[in-house]
Amino acid sequence: MNKTVQDYDWGISQLDAVMDRKEISGSHFLVLTNFGDHALHHLFPTLDHGTLELLYPTFKDVLNKFDLDLRMVSQWDTITGGFQQLVRTEPNPNPPDLKKYKK
């Protein structure tokens, strides 16, 4: 899919680059010690991780407004996906579409 500079959305690109882990989200301790709230960290990299959880109500409203989904995966999915990415020699012919991603 060819996109022009006018079509580029920095926020959607950040969400496309990350996933959050089901086991980590919701636990303040795990978020702080395991790089949790990853999507919000990419959108607001200068905010302390301890405050990112306060943004979730607004973040979810914005995702709903623009018909987007936050990709939530298991820790196992991130480990296996990392190895799949390492052995990839060709670009992904079907990159994720956040407007169609189902949990």
N, C-alpha and C positions, 0 to 999 in steps of 0.2 A: 504494500500500500504506500503510495507516494503522497507525502504530506508537504504542504508548503509551509513557509515560515509563519504565515498568518494562521495556519491550522494548529500550530504547535502549542500545547498546553503544558507548562512546566509542572504543575501539580499532578496532572494525570501521568506524566512521565515518571514522577517520583513514585507514585502508587504502583505503576507498572514494574518498577525496579525492585520492589520489596514484597515480602509476605510477613504476616504476623503468626506467631505460634499459639495454638489453642491452649496449651498447657501453661504458658507464661502469662498471658493476658489475664488481668483481674487480680493478680497477686503482686502487691507493691514490692515485696522482697524479691520475687523472681524477676520482675521488670528491671529492678535496679541492678541485679547481679547477672542477668542473662540477656542483656540487650533487648529488652521487651519494648513494646509500643514502637516498633520499628518504623511503621508508616508515619506516625506522628513525628518521630525523630527526624525523618527525612524531610518532612514539611517544615519543621521548626527546629533546626539543628542546634540553635544556640540556647534553647530552653533546657533547664535542668530536667533530667528524666523523672524526677520525683513529682513534677508538676504536670507532666503530659496527660495523665489520666483525667485532669480537670477539663481538657479540651474535647473529650469524647462525645458529650451531648451535642455540641455544635458540629463536630466533625461528622457525626452520623447524620445530622440534618442536611449538611452540605452534600454528603454522598447520596442521600435519598433525592435531593433536589436535582442532581445531575445524573441520576439513574446509574450510579457507580457502586461497586462492591469492593470491600477490603478483603483481600485473599487471606484466609485463615487456614493454616495447615498444621499438621502434627510435627513434633520434633523429628520423628522418623522421616517424614516427607522432606524436611529440609536437609537432612543428612544424605539421603539417597539422591535427592535432586542436585545437591552439590557435586556428587560424583558423576551423575549423568551430564552435568554441565562441563565438567573437566574433560570428559572423553568426547565431547561434541566436536566434530570437525566441519560441520556445515551449519549455517544459520537456521534457526527454528523456522520452518515453513508456516507454522501456525502460532504466531506469538499470542500471548494471552490478550483477551479483549475484556477489559474490566466492566464493560456494559453488559456482558453476557455471562460472566463468571458466576457460577452457582456454588454455594457452600456445601 
